[in-house]
Amino acid sequence: MKSPSIKKVTQRKKARPTTAENLEEKFDNGEDVLDYFDTKNPILRGPEIERLEVEFPGWIVSGLDQEAARLGVTRDALLKFWVAARLDERRKGELASR
């Protein structure tokens, strides 16, 4: 007669939520942190893009095209860079005046 097999029941530790600091420390110590992320169903978020239509006089468009050609970028890229730079300058100025 065979004796019934006995399975050892092991209790799992309760998973504790981790903090960003705790996760960063584990990563810095070389520990594997991928278990904390859902790699099978990632949610990728980027900046939300909004389309904007702007009308400029011909002389401005011509100047933009010349500058874009000189830098080797598109007109669109040049405009995005210039606007972002101006907004950064303004934000830094506002922060400095506080």
C-alpha positions as CSV (number, residue, x, y, z in Angstrom):
1,M,0.0,0.0,0.0
2,K,1.3,3.4,-1.0
3,S,1.5,6.1,1.5
4,P,-0.2,9.3,0.6
5,S,2.2,12.0,-0.6
6,I,2.6,14.9,1.6
7,K,3.2,18.2,0.0
8,K,4.9,20.9,1.9
9,V,3.0,24.1,2.0
10,T,5.1,27.2,1.9
11,Q,3.7,30.5,2.7
12,R,4.7,33.4,0.5
13,K,5.6,36.7,2.1
14,K,3.1,39.4,1.5
15,A,4.3,41.6,-1.3
16,R,5.0,45.1,0.1
17,P,4.5,48.1,-2.1
18,T,7.8,49.7,-3.0
19,T,8.6,53.4,-3.2
20,A,10.5,55.1,-6.0
21,E,13.4,55.6,-3.6
22,N,13.4,51.9,-2.6
23,L,13.3,50.8,-6.2
24,E,16.1,53.2,-7.2
25,E,18.2,51.8,-4.3
26,K,17.6,48.2,-5.4
27,F,18.6,49.1,-9.0
28,D,21.7,51.0,-7.9
29,N,22.7,47.9,-5.9
30,G,22.4,45.8,-9.0
31,E,19.3,43.9,-7.9
32,D,16.8,42.8,-10.6
33,V,13.9,45.3,-10.5
34,L,11.9,44.0,-13.5
35,D,9.5,42.1,-11.3
36,Y,8.1,45.5,-10.2
37,F,7.1,46.3,-13.8
38,D,4.4,44.9,-16.1
39,T,6.6,44.2,-19.1
40,K,3.9,42.2,-20.9
41,N,1.5,45.1,-21.0
42,P,3.5,48.3,-20.9
43,I,1.8,51.7,-21.1
44,L,3.8,54.1,-23.1
45,R,3.1,57.7,-22.6
46,G,4.7,60.6,-24.5
47,P,3.8,64.2,-24.9
48,E,0.4,64.7,-26.3
49,I,0.7,66.3,-29.7
50,E,-1.6,69.1,-30.8
51,R,-1.6,70.4,-34.3
52,L,-1.3,74.2,-34.8
53,E,-1.7,76.1,-37.9
54,V,0.1,79.5,-38.1
55,E,0.1,82.0,-41.0
56,F,3.3,84.1,-41.6
57,P,4.1,86.7,-44.2
58,G,6.3,85.5,-47.0
59,W,9.4,87.3,-45.8
60,I,9.3,85.4,-42.5
61,V,8.8,82.1,-44.2
62,S,11.8,82.8,-46.5
63,G,13.9,83.7,-43.5
64,L,12.8,80.6,-41.6
65,D,13.7,78.5,-44.7
66,Q,17.1,80.1,-45.0
67,E,17.9,79.5,-41.3
68,A,16.6,75.9,-41.4
69,A,18.7,75.2,-44.5
70,R,21.8,76.7,-42.8
71,L,21.3,74.5,-39.7
72,G,20.3,71.4,-41.8
73,V,16.9,71.0,-40.1
74,T,13.3,71.3,-41.3
75,R,11.3,74.5,-40.9
76,D,9.1,72.6,-38.5
77,A,12.0,71.5,-36.3
78,L,13.4,75.1,-36.3
79,L,10.1,76.5,-35.2
80,K,9.7,73.9,-32.4
81,F,13.2,74.6,-31.1
82,W,12.8,78.4,-31.1
83,V,9.5,78.3,-29.4
84,A,10.7,75.8,-26.8
85,A,13.8,77.9,-26.1
86,R,11.8,81.1,-25.7
87,L,9.3,79.4,-23.3
88,D,12.3,78.0,-21.3
89,E,13.8,81.5,-21.1
90,R,10.6,82.9,-19.9
91,R,10.0,80.2,-17.3
92,K,13.5,80.6,-16.0
93,G,13.0,84.4,-15.8
94,E,9.8,83.9,-13.9
95,L,11.4,81.5,-11.5
96,A,14.3,83.9,-10.9
97,S,12.0,86.8,-10.1
98,R,10.2,84.8,-7.3
